[in-house]
Structure formats: structure tokens, C-alpha cells
Amino acid sequence: MTQTTTDNVTAMKGLYEAFGRGEVPVVLGAMDEQIEWHEAEGNPWGTGAPFVGPQEVLEKVLARIGQEYERFRVEPHRFIGDGDTVVMEGRYKADRHQATGKPLDAEVVHIWDLRDGRIVRFHQYTDTRQMADVLGASAY
């Protein structure tokens, strides 16, 4: 692994830890102003187009997580680095969804692209069928 790869993996591990502590401003602060945030195809929150910029990520993703889930967390299991790309394999977990009362336990893969230490692109792959069920598919 190159030094850049190691630095990027370490930085992303730190951001997952910050997210776990509820430090959303730290997470948003690592994003490029033009970050492209891609939700998985079939994700009920996805629009088919990326969310652009930290403010849109905050409003369309992070704020919704806080409003809709009780004790939502991302549990990373493995990080893979390749230059300016970092992949995280893990699980989404939440004790319950506010509207349905259902717990969440879905596998997830995140792909992060960085440029000069800033996150410029995010792509999520997850169990969208389970997410739709937990969210109440008829509501989406």
C-alpha cells in the first residue's frame, strides 16, 4: 500500500468513528463542495441522480437518518484502499425505524473517491429490498 492509500484509509476510518459519535460537522467538513453522493439503485431515498454538495447530503440523507431511525449506526468490517479510492464493507444497523418499528440490519459497501484529501464522490451499495421493507415500501 502506498502512503496516500494508507492515509486515505486512516482518514476514512476516522470519519466513520466521527459519524458514530454524532460529529456530523466533521463528516461534512471532509467533503468537497461539489461532492457527488450516489445512493444505491433501488434505495427508497434515492432519486436516480446524485446529491451534490455537503448541504444536499445533510438534508437528503444525514438529517433523514437522524429523524427516521433510532440508534442508527454504520458498523465497518473491512477497508480496502487503492490510491484515492477507499472501499468499506460493513453493515447498517438501527434499533428501529420510527414509522414502522422495524429494526435494520443490512449489509453495505461504500466506495469513496478522494482528491487532495477531500471526498469528491460517494457510492453506496446495500440491501435495498430490506431497506424498503424497514422503511415501509408502500410509503416510498
DRENTORKOL-3810 file (N, C-alpha, C; in nm, 4 decimals):
REM DRENTORKOL-3810
@n.u->0.0832; n.v->-0.1175; n.w->0.0000; ca.u->0.0000; ca.v->0.0000; ca.w->0.0000; c.u->0.0877; c.v->0.1239; c.w->0.0000
@n.u->0.0500; n.v->0.2236; n.w->-0.0809; ca.u->0.1258; ca.v->0.3474; ca.w->-0.0843; c.u->0.0889; c.v->0.4341; c.w->0.0355
@n.u->0.1708; n.v->0.5354; n.w->0.0602; ca.u->0.1426; ca.v->0.6267; ca.w->0.1719; c.u->0.0079; c.v->0.6952; c.w->0.1533
@n.u->-0.0239; n.v->0.7392; n.w->0.0302; ca.u->-0.1525; ca.v->0.8046; ca.w->0.0045; c.u->-0.2674; c.v->0.7106; c.w->0.0364
@n.u->-0.2566; n.v->0.5848; n.w->-0.0078; ca.u->-0.3614; ca.v->0.4868; ca.w->0.0208; c.u->-0.3781; c.v->0.4691; c.w->0.1709
@n.u->-0.2686; n.v->0.4518; n.w->0.2425; ca.u->-0.2730; ca.v->0.4348; ca.w->0.3875; c.u->-0.3361; c.v->0.5563; c.w->0.4535
@n.u->-0.2953; n.v->0.6766; n.w->0.4121; ca.u->-0.3515; ca.v->0.7997; ca.w->0.4683; c.u->-0.5016; c.v->0.8086; c.w->0.4426
@n.u->-0.5449; n.v->0.7739; n.w->0.3211; ca.u->-0.6870; ca.v->0.7815; ca.w->0.2874; c.u->-0.7690; c.v->0.6812; c.w->0.3676
@n.u->-0.7189; n.v->0.5597; n.w->0.3830; ca.u->-0.7893; ca.v->0.4591; ca.w->0.4629; c.u->-0.7981; c.v->0.5057; c.w->0.6079
@n.u->-0.6895; n.v->0.5566; n.w->0.6631; ca.u->-0.6899; ca.v->0.6073; ca.w->0.8009; c.u->-0.7899; c.v->0.7212; c.w->0.8158
@n.u->-0.7922; n.v->0.8124; n.w->0.7188; ca.u->-0.8858; ca.v->0.9253; ca.w->0.7232; c.u->-1.0309; c.v->0.8774; c.w->0.7201
@n.u->-1.0607; n.v->0.7809; n.w->0.6350; ca.u->-1.1982; ca.v->0.7322; ca.w->0.6247; c.u->-1.2391; c.v->0.6561; c.w->0.7511
@n.u->-1.1484; n.v->0.5798; n.w->0.8085; ca.u->-1.1785; ca.v->0.5143; ca.w->0.9363; c.u->-1.2145; c.v->0.6192; c.w->1.0409
@n.u->-1.1388; n.v->0.7274; n.w->1.0424; ca.u->-1.1659; ca.v->0.8360; ca.w->1.1367; c.u->-1.3018; c.v->0.8999; c.w->1.1136
@n.u->-1.3432; n.v->0.9116; n.w->0.9885; ca.u->-1.4748; ca.v->0.9702; ca.w->0.9607; c.u->-1.5882; c.v->0.8790; c.w->1.0058
@n.u->-1.5724; n.v->0.7481; n.w->0.9892; ca.u->-1.6740; ca.v->0.6556; ca.w->1.0409; c.u->-1.6820; c.v->0.6658; c.w->1.1929
@n.u->-1.5681; n.v->0.6796; n.w->1.2573; ca.u->-1.5681; ca.v->0.6957; ca.w->1.4031; c.u->-1.6371; c.v->0.8262; c.w->1.4422
@n.u->-1.6090; n.v->0.9345; n.w->1.3696; ca.u->-1.6735; ca.v->1.0633; ca.w->1.3975; c.u->-1.8248; c.v->1.0530; c.w->1.3775
@n.u->-1.8678; n.v->0.9883; n.w->1.2696; ca.u->-2.0110; ca.v->0.9691; ca.w->1.2451; c.u->-2.0742; c.v->0.8915; c.w->1.3605
@n.u->-2.0051; n.v->0.7898; n.w->1.4068; ca.u->-2.0550; ca.v->0.7096; ca.w->1.5181; c.u->-2.0705; c.v->0.7894; c.w->1.6467
@n.u->-1.9919; n.v->0.8932; n.w->1.6617; ca.u->-2.0021; ca.v->0.9814; ca.w->1.7796; c.u->-2.1013; c.v->1.0952; c.w->1.7561
@n.u->-2.1633; n.v->1.0980; n.w->1.6386; ca.u->-2.2601; ca.v->1.2035; ca.w->1.6079; c.u->-2.1971; c.v->1.3330; c.w->1.5624
@n.u->-2.0713; n.v->1.3296; n.w->1.5214; ca.u->-1.9998; ca.v->1.4504; ca.w->1.4793; c.u->-2.0214; c.v->1.4758; c.w->1.3299
@n.u->-2.1452; n.v->1.5066; n.w->1.2940; ca.u->-2.1817; ca.v->1.5287; ca.w->1.1537; c.u->-2.1029; c.v->1.6438; c.w->1.0912
@n.u->-2.0781; n.v->1.7554; n.w->1.1624; ca.u->-1.9988; ca.v->1.8622; ca.w->1.1009; c.u->-1.8589; c.v->1.8165; c.w->1.0574
@n.u->-1.7990; n.v->1.7236; n.w->1.1315; ca.u->-1.6672; ca.v->1.6707; ca.w->1.0941; c.u->-1.6788; c.v->1.5947; c.w->0.9625
@n.u->-1.7822; n.v->1.5132; n.w->0.9502; ca.u->-1.8043; ca.v->1.4355; ca.w->0.8277; c.u->-1.8287; c.v->1.5293; c.w->0.7099
@n.u->-1.9171; n.v->1.6253; n.w->0.7272; ca.u->-1.9465; ca.v->1.7209; ca.w->0.6194; c.u->-1.8234; c.v->1.8024; c.w->0.5824
@n.u->-1.7404; n.v->1.8338; n.w->0.6810; ca.u->-1.6205; ca.v->1.9126; ca.w->0.6575; c.u->-1.5158; c.v->1.8421; c.w->0.5733
@n.u->-1.5240; n.v->1.7095; n.w->0.5639; ca.u->-1.4296; ca.v->1.6327; ca.w->0.4821; c.u->-1.4715; c.v->1.6258; c.w->0.3355
@n.u->-1.5918; n.v->1.6758; n.w->0.3070; ca.u->-1.6461; ca.v->1.6669; ca.w->0.1709; c.u->-1.6079; c.v->1.7876; c.w->0.0869
@n.u->-1.5779; n.v->1.7615; n.w->-0.0390; ca.u->-1.5588; ca.v->1.8664; ca.w->-0.1375; c.u->-1.6920; c.v->1.9389; c.w->-0.1570
@n.u->-1.6859; n.v->2.0660; n.w->-0.1896; ca.u->-1.8093; ca.v->2.1438; ca.w->-0.2098; c.u->-1.8963; c.v->2.0887; c.w->-0.3218
@n.u->-1.8378; n.v->2.0118; n.w->-0.4131; ca.u->-1.9134; ca.v->1.9550; ca.w->-0.5255; c.u->-1.9224; c.v->1.8025; c.w->-0.5167
@n.u->-1.9117; n.v->1.7478; n.w->-0.3957; ca.u->-1.9212; ca.v->1.6024; ca.w->-0.3810; c.u->-2.0454; c.v->1.5502; c.w->-0.4531
@n.u->-2.0299; n.v->1.4355; n.w->-0.5180; ca.u->-2.1435; ca.v->1.3651; ca.w->-0.5774; c.u->-2.1723; c.v->1.2448; c.w->-0.4890
@n.u->-2.2928; n.v->1.2398; n.w->-0.4335; ca.u->-2.3335; ca.v->1.1358; ca.w->-0.3392; c.u->-2.4369; c.v->1.0491; c.w->-0.4081
@n.u->-2.4004; n.v->0.9245; n.w->-0.4368; ca.u->-2.4873; ca.v->0.8316; ca.w->-0.5087; c.u->-2.5461; c.v->0.7289; c.w->-0.4124
@n.u->-2.6775; n.v->0.7311; n.w->-0.3965; ca.u->-2.7459; ca.v->0.6263; ca.w->-0.3215; c.u->-2.7594; c.v->0.5039; c.w->-0.4116
@n.u->-2.7678; n.v->0.3858; n.w->-0.3525; ca.u->-2.7801; ca.v->0.2621; ca.w->-0.4290; c.u->-2.9059; c.v->0.2643; c.w->-0.5154
@n.u->-2.8971; n.v->0.2031; n.w->-0.6326; ca.u->-3.0161; ca.v->0.1873; ca.w->-0.7156; c.u->-3.1198; c.v->0.1101; c.w->-0.6348
@n.u->-3.2412; n.v->0.1562; n.w->-0.6369; ca.u->-3.3479; ca.v->0.0902; ca.w->-0.5621; c.u->-3.3613; c.v->0.1386; c.w->-0.4191
@n.u->-3.2683; n.v->0.2222; n.w->-0.3713; ca.u->-3.2804; ca.v->0.2783; ca.w->-0.2371; c.u->-3.4010; c.v->0.3721; c.w->-0.2364
@n.u->-3.4948; n.v->0.3526; n.w->-0.1429; ca.u->-3.6141; ca.v->0.4385; ca.w->-0.1415; c.u->-3.5834; c.v->0.5876; c.w->-0.1289
@n.u->-3.4684; n.v->0.6228; n.w->-0.0743; ca.u->-3.4327; ca.v->0.7640; ca.w->-0.0622; c.u->-3.3653; c.v->0.8178; c.w->-0.1873
@n.u->-3.3252; n.v->0.7310; n.w->-0.2772; ca.u->-3.2550; ca.v->0.7740; ca.w->-0.3969; c.u->-3.3481; c.v->0.8410; c.w->-0.4967
@n.u->-3.2887; n.v->0.9259; n.w->-0.5780; ca.u->-3.3658; ca.v->0.9965; ca.w->-0.6801; c.u->-3.3263; c.v->0.9528; c.w->-0.8209
@n.u->-3.2244; n.v->0.8692; n.w->-0.8313; ca.u->-3.1718; ca.v->0.8311; ca.w->-0.9620; c.u->-3.0609; c.v->0.9236; c.w->-1.0073
@n.u->-3.0436; n.v->1.0339; n.w->-0.9379; ca.u->-2.9362; ca.v->1.1295; ca.w->-0.9670; c.u->-2.8597; c.v->1.1523; c.w->-0.8370
@n.u->-2.7327; n.v->1.1882; n.w->-0.8471; ca.u->-2.6569; ca.v->1.2097; ca.w->-0.7227; c.u->-2.7025; c.v->1.3363; c.w->-0.6505
@n.u->-2.6864; n.v->1.3340; n.w->-0.5186; ca.u->-2.6985; ca.v->1.4559; ca.w->-0.4404; c.u->-2.5651; c.v->1.5271; c.w->-0.4555
@n.u->-2.5672; n.v->1.6586; n.w->-0.4707; ca.u->-2.4443; ca.v->1.7335; ca.w->-0.4960; c.u->-2.4226; c.v->1.8350; c.w->-0.3838
@n.u->-2.3055; n.v->1.8273; n.w->-0.3236; ca.u->-2.2666; ca.v->1.9219; ca.w->-0.2197; c.u->-2.3035; c.v->1.8737; c.w->-0.0802
@n.u->-2.2246; n.v->1.9140; n.w->0.0188; ca.u->-2.2487; ca.v->1.8721; ca.w->0.1569; c.u->-2.3870; c.v->1.9103; c.w->0.2102
@n.u->-2.4388; n.v->2.0262; n.w->0.1709; ca.u->-2.5699; ca.v->2.0684; ca.w->0.2218; c.u->-2.6807; c.v->1.9746; c.w->0.1757
@n.u->-2.6744; n.v->1.9333; n.w->0.0492; ca.u->-2.7755; ca.v->1.8405; ca.w->-0.0009; c.u->-2.7608; c.v->1.7027; c.w->0.0649
@n.u->-2.6371; n.v->1.6588; n.w->0.0884; ca.u->-2.6146; ca.v->1.5318; ca.w->0.1591; c.u->-2.6731; c.v->1.5418; c.w->0.3003
@n.u->-2.6510; n.v->1.6534; n.w->0.3664; ca.u->-2.7052; ca.v->1.6735; ca.w->0.5006; c.u->-2.8575; c.v->1.6649; c.w->0.4992
@n.u->-2.9202; n.v->1.7406; n.w->0.4095; ca.u->-3.0664; ca.v->1.7487; ca.w->0.4076; c.u->-3.1334; c.v->1.6211; c.w->0.3575
@n.u->-3.0787; n.v->1.5595; n.w->0.2535; ca.u->-3.1467; ca.v->1.4468; ca.w->0.1878; c.u->-3.1081; c.v->1.3109; c.w->0.2463
@n.u->-2.9972; n.v->1.3058; n.w->0.3217; ca.u->-2.9521; ca.v->1.1761; ca.w->0.3740; c.u->-2.9330; c.v->1.1823; c.w->0.5258
@n.u->-2.8356; n.v->1.2577; n.w->0.5712; ca.u->-2.7974; ca.v->1.2524; ca.w->0.7120; c.u->-2.9079; c.v->1.2982; c.w->0.8064
@n.u->-2.9791; n.v->1.4057; n.w->0.7732; ca.u->-3.0881; ca.v->1.4525; ca.w->0.8594; c.u->-3.1998; c.v->1.3486; c.w->0.8646
@n.u->-3.2268; n.v->1.2852; n.w->0.7518; ca.u->-3.3326; ca.v->1.1827; ca.w->0.7480; c.u->-3.2957; c.v->1.0634; c.w->0.8351
@n.u->-3.1693; n.v->1.0257; n.w->0.8329; ca.u->-3.1266; ca.v->0.9140; ca.w->0.9180; c.u->-3.1599; c.v->0.9457; c.w->1.0635
@n.u->-3.1232; n.v->1.0668; n.w->1.1064; ca.u->-3.1483; ca.v->1.1071; ca.w->1.2446; c.u->-3.2958; c.v->1.1168; c.w->1.2786
@n.u->-3.3779; n.v->1.1560; n.w->1.1831; ca.u->-3.5215; ca.v->1.1696; ca.w->1.2068; c.u->-3.5947; c.v->1.0357; c.w->1.2037
@n.u->-3.5518; n.v->0.9457; n.w->1.1178; ca.u->-3.6298; ca.v->0.8253; ca.w->1.0923; c.u->-3.5849; c.v->0.7017; c.w->1.1697
@n.u->-3.4591; n.v->0.6999; n.w->1.2157; ca.u->-3.4077; ca.v->0.5796; ca.w->1.2820; c.u->-3.3711; c.v->0.6065; c.w->1.4262
@n.u->-3.3923; n.v->0.5052; n.w->1.5087; ca.u->-3.3476; ca.v->0.5084; ca.w->1.6469; c.u->-3.2159; c.v->0.4315; c.w->1.6552
@n.u->-3.1123; n.v->0.4999; n.w->1.7015; ca.u->-2.9774; ca.v->0.4423; ca.w->1.7148; c.u->-2.9241; c.v->0.3838; c.w->1.5843
@n.u->-2.9286; n.v->0.4622; n.w->1.4781; ca.u->-2.8697; ca.v->0.4200; ca.w->1.3504; c.u->-2.7187; c.v->0.4219; c.w->1.3639
@n.u->-2.6540; n.v->0.3214; n.w->1.3049; ca.u->-2.5079; ca.v->0.3183; ca.w->1.3047; c.u->-2.4571; c.v->0.2424; c.w->1.1822
@n.u->-2.3353; n.v->0.2738; n.w->1.1460; ca.u->-2.2649; ca.v->0.2006; ca.w->1.0421; c.u->-2.1560; c.v->0.1230; c.w->1.1131
@n.u->-2.1523; n.v->-0.0085; n.w->1.0894; ca.u->-2.0508; ca.v->-0.0924; ca.w->1.1520; c.u->-1.9544; c.v->-0.1405; c.w->1.0441
@n.u->-1.8413; n.v->-0.0711; n.w->1.0281; ca.u->-1.7421; ca.v->-0.1138; ca.w->0.9286; c.u->-1.6778; c.v->-0.2462; c.w->0.9688
@n.u->-1.6596; n.v->-0.3342; n.w->0.8710; ca.u->-1.5910; ca.v->-0.4611; ca.w->0.8956; c.u->-1.4558; c.v->-0.4664; c.w->0.8256
@n.u->-1.4459; n.v->-0.3986; n.w->0.7114; ca.u->-1.3210; ca.v->-0.4059; ca.w->0.6354; c.u->-1.3070; c.v->-0.2820; c.w->0.5486
@n.u->-1.1839; n.v->-0.2349; n.w->0.5376; ca.u->-1.1499; ca.v->-0.1236; ca.w->0.4492; c.u->-1.0493; c.v->-0.1721; c.w->0.3463
@n.u->-1.0679; n.v->-0.1288; n.w->0.2233; ca.u->-0.9763; ca.v->-0.1611; ca.w->0.1147; c.u->-0.9375; c.v->-0.0287; c.w->0.0495
@n.u->-0.8082; n.v->-0.0056; n.w->0.0331; ca.u->-0.7619; ca.v->0.1174; ca.w->-0.0286; c.u->-0.6894; c.v->0.0921; c.w->-0.1589
@n.u->-0.7117; n.v->0.1817; n.w->-0.2537; ca.u->-0.6406; ca.v->0.1780; ca.w->-0.3815; c.u->-0.6190; c.v->0.3227; c.w->-0.4252
@n.u->-0.5058; n.v->0.3787; n.w->-0.3868; ca.u->-0.4780; ca.v->0.5177; ca.w->-0.4219; c.u->-0.5784; c.v->0.6115; c.w->-0.3576
@n.u->-0.6534; n.v->0.6829; n.w->-0.4402; ca.u->-0.7511; ca.v->0.7806; ca.w->-0.3908; c.u->-0.8908; c.v->0.7219; c.w->-0.3739
@n.u->-0.9027; n.v->0.5898; n.w->-0.3765; ca.u->-1.0322; ca.v->0.5233; ca.w->-0.3567; c.u->-1.0249; c.v->0.4354; c.w->-0.2330
@n.u->-1.1275; n.v->0.4463; n.w->-0.1490; ca.u->-1.1383; ca.v->0.3638; ca.w->-0.0288; c.u->-1.2741; c.v->0.2943; c.w->-0.0324
@n.u->-1.2730; n.v->0.1631; n.w->-0.0068; ca.u->-1.3952; ca.v->0.0834; ca.w->-0.0024; c.u->-1.4146; c.v->0.0357; c.w->0.1408
@n.u->-1.5383; n.v->0.0485; n.w->0.1881; ca.u->-1.5734; ca.v->-0.0007; ca.w->0.3215; c.u->-1.6825; c.v->-0.1060; c.w->0.3062
@n.u->-1.6576; n.v->-0.2234; n.w->0.3638; ca.u->-1.7604; ca.v->-0.3268; ca.w->0.3735; c.u->-1.8089; c.v->-0.3292; c.w->0.5176
@n.u->-1.9400; n.v->-0.3338; n.w->0.5360; ca.u->-1.9919; ca.v->-0.3351; ca.w->0.6711; c.u->-2.1410; c.v->-0.3591; c.w->0.6751
@n.u->-2.2045; n.v->-0.3067; n.w->0.7790; ca.u->-2.3477; ca.v->-0.3239; ca.w->0.7982; c.u->-2.4084; c.v->-0.1922; c.w->0.8455
@n.u->-2.5316; n.v->-0.1683; n.w->0.8004; ca.u->-2.6162; ca.v->-0.0637; ca.w->0.8579; c.u->-2.6988; c.v->-0.1307; c.w->0.9661
@n.u->-2.7043; n.v->-0.0675; n.w->1.0825; ca.u->-2.7882; ca.v->-0.1200; ca.w->1.1898; c.u->-2.8641; c.v->-0.0046; c.w->1.2542
@n.u->-2.9848; n.v->-0.0345; n.w->1.2953; ca.u->-3.0666; ca.v->0.0595; ca.w->1.3719; c.u->-3.1611; c.v->-0.0225; c.w->1.4580
@n.u->-3.1883; n.v->0.0279; n.w->1.5769; ca.u->-3.2780; ca.v->-0.0443; ca.w->1.6669; c.u->-3.4196; c.v->-0.0503; c.w->1.6116
@n.u->-3.4625; n.v->0.0614; n.w->1.5502; ca.u->-3.5965; ca.v->0.0628; ca.w->1.4916; c.u->-3.6144; c.v->0.1839; c.w->1.4021
@n.u->-3.7036; n.v->0.1669; n.w->1.3049; ca.u->-3.7451; ca.v->0.2785; ca.w->1.2203; c.u->-3.8653; c.v->0.3424; c.w->1.2892
@n.u->-3.8685; n.v->0.4742; n.w->1.2958; ca.u->-3.9725; ca.v->0.5443; ca.w->1.3721; c.u->-4.1134; c.v->0.5108; c.w->1.3237
@n.u->-4.1354; n.v->0.5030; n.w->1.1933; ca.u->-4.2707; ca.v->0.4813; ca.w->1.1412; c.u->-4.3144; c.v->0.3353; c.w->1.1458
@n.u->-4.2220; n.v->0.2431; n.w->1.1194; ca.u->-4.2612; ca.v->0.1021; ca.w->1.1096; c.u->-4.2284; c.v->0.0216; c.w->1.2343
@n.u->-4.1360; n.v->0.0709; n.w->1.3158; ca.u->-4.0931; ca.v->-0.0029; ca.w->1.4336; c.u->-3.9981; c.v->-0.1173; c.w->1.4034
@n.u->-3.9610; n.v->-0.1330; n.w->1.2764; ca.u->-3.8757; ca.v->-0.2451; ca.w->1.2369; c.u->-3.7281; c.v->-0.2114; c.w->1.2570
@n.u->-3.6481; n.v->-0.3105; n.w->1.2991; ca.u->-3.5037; ca.v->-0.2895; ca.w->1.3098; c.u->-3.4383; c.v->-0.2999; c.w->1.1721
@n.u->-3.3190; n.v->-0.2457; n.w->1.1610; ca.u->-3.2419; ca.v->-0.2524; ca.w->1.0369; c.u->-3.1119; c.v->-0.3264; c.w->1.0639
@n.u->-3.0791; n.v->-0.4197; n.w->0.9747; ca.u->-2.9517; ca.v->-0.4907; ca.w->0.9792; c.u->-2.9205; c.v->-0.5317; c.w->0.8354
@n.u->-2.8592; n.v->-0.4424; n.w->0.7602; ca.u->-2.8370; ca.v->-0.4634; ca.w->0.6163; c.u->-2.6892; c.v->-0.4527; c.w->0.5834
@n.u->-2.6427; n.v->-0.5413; n.w->0.4953; ca.u->-2.5037; ca.v->-0.5296; ca.w->0.4518; c.u->-2.4906; c.v->-0.4081; c.w->0.3614
@n.u->-2.3696; n.v->-0.3507; n.w->0.3609; ca.u->-2.3457; ca.v->-0.2292; ca.w->0.2848; c.u->-2.2007; c.v->-0.2253; c.w->0.2380
@n.u->-2.1818; n.v->-0.1647; n.w->0.1223; ca.u->-2.0491; ca.v->-0.1329; ca.w->0.0711; c.u->-2.0515; c.v->0.0141; c.w->0.0322
@n.u->-1.9539; n.v->0.0878; n.w->0.0788; ca.u->-1.9372; ca.v->0.2284; ca.w->0.0414; c.u->-1.8081; c.v->0.2418; c.w->-0.0381
@n.u->-1.8147; n.v->0.3156; n.w->-0.1463; ca.u->-1.6950; ca.v->0.3479; ca.w->-0.2243; c.u->-1.6762; c.v->0.4989; c.w->-0.2173
@n.u->-1.5604; n.v->0.5396; n.w->-0.1690; ca.u->-1.5257; ca.v->0.6802; ca.w->-0.1509; c.u->-1.4120; c.v->0.7165; c.w->-0.2456
@n.u->-1.4264; n.v->0.8225; n.w->-0.3201; ca.u->-1.3181; ca.v->0.8746; ca.w->-0.4029; c.u->-1.2738; c.v->1.0074; c.w->-0.3444
@n.u->-1.1424; n.v->1.0204; n.w->-0.3269; ca.u->-1.0863; ca.v->1.1409; ca.w->-0.2687; c.u->-0.9927; c.v->1.2092; c.w->-0.3680
@n.u->-0.9818; n.v->1.3397; n.w->-0.3550; ca.u->-0.8851; ca.v->1.4175; ca.w->-0.4316; c.u->-0.8245; c.v->1.5181; c.w->-0.3355
@n.u->-0.6930; n.v->1.5131; n.w->-0.3229; ca.u->-0.6214; ca.v->1.6018; ca.w->-0.2307; c.u->-0.6783; c.v->1.5945; c.w->-0.0894
@n.u->-0.7149; n.v->1.4731; n.w->-0.0479; ca.u->-0.7646; ca.v->1.4515; ca.w->0.0869; c.u->-0.9098; c.v->1.4880; c.w->0.1093
@n.u->-0.9802; n.v->1.5333; n.w->0.0070; ca.u->-1.1219; ca.v->1.5717; ca.w->0.0184; c.u->-1.2073; c.v->1.4674; c.w->-0.0526
@n.u->-1.3256; n.v->1.4384; n.w->0.0017; ca.u->-1.4155; ca.v->1.3407; ca.w->-0.0597; c.u->-1.4886; c.v->1.4075; c.w->-0.1755
@n.u->-1.4707; n.v->1.3513; n.w->-0.2956; ca.u->-1.5347; ca.v->1.4088; ca.w->-0.4145; c.u->-1.6499; c.v->1.3227; c.w->-0.4665
@n.u->-1.6538; n.v->1.1949; n.w->-0.4227; ca.u->-1.7595; ca.v->1.1066; ca.w->-0.4717; c.u->-1.7837; c.v->0.9956; c.w->-0.3704
@n.u->-1.9112; n.v->0.9611; n.w->-0.3534; ca.u->-1.9537; ca.v->0.8509; ca.w->-0.2674; c.u->-2.0516; c.v->0.7666; c.w->-0.3462
@n.u->-2.0368; n.v->0.6348; n.w->-0.3362; ca.u->-2.1339; ca.v->0.5449; ca.w->-0.3981; c.u->-2.1669; c.v->0.4343; c.w->-0.2985
@n.u->-2.2962; n.v->0.4137; n.w->-0.2775; ca.u->-2.3463; ca.v->0.3163; ca.w->-0.1818; c.u->-2.4018; c.v->0.1948; c.w->-0.2563
@n.u->-2.3712; n.v->0.0769; n.w->-0.2037; ca.u->-2.4336; ca.v->-0.0483; ca.w->-0.2471; c.u->-2.4858; c.v->-0.1140; c.w->-0.1210
@n.u->-2.6155; n.v->-0.1459; n.w->-0.1176; ca.u->-2.6736; ca.v->-0.2027; ca.w->0.0033; c.u->-2.7933; c.v->-0.2901; c.w->-0.0316
@n.u->-2.8454; n.v->-0.3571; n.w->0.0681; ca.u->-2.9622; ca.v->-0.4420; ca.w->0.0535; c.u->-3.0864; c.v->-0.3526; c.w->0.0477
@n.u->-3.1194; n.v->-0.3047; n.w->-0.0716; ca.u->-3.2293; ca.v->-0.2091; ca.w->-0.0859; c.u->-3.3652; c.v->-0.2726; c.w->-0.0605
@n.u->-3.3781; n.v->-0.4005; n.w->-0.0838; ca.u->-3.5055; ca.v->-0.4668; ca.w->-0.0548; c.u->-3.5338; c.v->-0.4614; c.w->0.0955
@n.u->-3.4313; n.v->-0.4913; n.w->0.1762; ca.u->-3.4501; ca.v->-0.4853; ca.w->0.3213; c.u->-3.4791; c.v->-0.3414; c.w->0.3655
@n.u->-3.4064; n.v->-0.2462; n.w->0.3075; ca.u->-3.4294; ca.v->-0.1064; ca.w->0.3456; c.u->-3.5723; c.v->-0.0642; c.w->0.3129
@n.u->-3.6221; n.v->-0.1026; n.w->0.1952; ca.u->-3.7590; ca.v->-0.0680; ca.w->0.1571; c.u->-3.8591; c.v->-0.1306; c.w->0.2542
@n.u->-3.8346; n.v->-0.2543; n.w->0.2949; ca.u->-3.9213; ca.v->-0.3220; ca.w->0.3903; c.u->-3.9211; c.v->-0.2501; c.w->0.5253
@n.u->-3.8017; n.v->-0.2164; n.w->0.5735; ca.u->-3.7900; ca.v->-0.1485; ca.w->0.7026; c.u->-3.8567; c.v->-0.0111; c.w->0.6975
@n.u->-3.8396; n.v->0.0597; n.w->0.5848; ca.u->-3.8972; ca.v->0.1939; ca.w->0.5709; c.u->-4.0470; c.v->0.1910; c.w->0.5477
@n.u->-4.1013; n.v->0.0756; n.w->0.5100; ca.u->-4.2423; ca.v->0.0672; ca.w->0.4728; c.u->-4.2563; c.v->0.0964; c.w->0.3254
@n.u->-4.2324; n.v->-0.0041; n.w->0.2433; ca.u->-4.2216; ca.v->0.0137; ca.w->0.0973; c.u->-4.3387; c.v->0.0892; c.w->0.0388
@n.u->-4.4575; n.v->0.0753; n.w->0.0946; ca.u->-4.5729; ca.v->0.1441; ca.w->0.0372; c.u->-4.5629; c.v->0.2951; c.w->0.0535
@n.u->-4.4786; n.v->0.3400; n.w->0.1487; ca.u->-4.4619; ca.v->0.4836; ca.w->0.1718; c.u->-4.3642; c.v->0.5449; c.w->0.0717
@n.u->-4.2946; n.v->0.4612; n.w->-0.0096; ca.u->-4.1931; ca.v->0.5132; ca.w->-0.0984; c.u->-4.2163; c.v->0.4727; c.w->-0.2390
END
